[in-house]
């Protein structure tokens, strides 16, 4: 498998899974744990939002960097 294909697949998975996490937490959070307080839900939403946003950014970075030509430069991007 080529390194650029791996970065495209992993980047797309980061974006899809974390967009789903945002949708789940914001639109269906009452079904996660029934009877939880509003304060706890706000903390869960804040944490999940931060984690998902960072992972979506990582996915975009991987998708953009998949156009790098040359194996040494591509390996350097994956190491960082």
N, C-alpha and C positions, 0 to 999 in steps of 0.2 A: 504494500500500500504506500502511496506517496504521502509525504509529509503534508503537502497542501490539502489533500483530501481529508486527512485526519483532522487538521485544523478546522476545515469547513464543517465536518460532521460534529465535532465536539462543540464548536461555536454555535451551531444551530440547536444542539441539544441544550446548551446553557440557556439560550434565549427562550426556547419553547417551554422547558420545565419551569423556569422561574417566572415566565409570564403566567403560566398556569397557577403557580403559587400565589402570585399577586391576586389573580381572579378568585381563587379559593378563599383567601383570607378576607378580601374586601367584600365579596358578594355572598359568601356562604359561611361566615365565621360562626354563626349561631349553632350550626350543626356539628361543629368540631367538638365542642364540649358543652353539652346542654347545662344551663343553670349557672354559667360562669358570670362573674360580675363585670360591669362595664369597664372598670379600671383595668382588670386583667386583660380583657379583649383589646383595649387600647395599647397596652404594653406588647401583646402578641403581634398586633398589626404593625406597630412601629419597628419591632425587631425583624419581622418577616419582610417588611418593605425595604429595610436597609440591606438585608442579605440578598434579596432578589434583585435589587437595583445594582449591587456590585457584581453579581453573577451575570446579569444582562450586559453590563459593560465589558466584562471579560469575554463574553460570547461575541460581542461586536468587535472587540480587539482581535480575537482569533479569526473572525471572518475577514476583516480588513487585511490582516497580516498573511492570509493564505495566498495572496498574490505575489509574495516575495519569491524571487527566483534564486536558485542556488541553495544547495543543501547546508553549507556552513552557516549562512545567515539565518536560515529557517530554524536550525537547531539552536542558535543563539536566542531567538525569540521564544522558543519553547522552554528554554532553561530559565529565563527571567520571569 
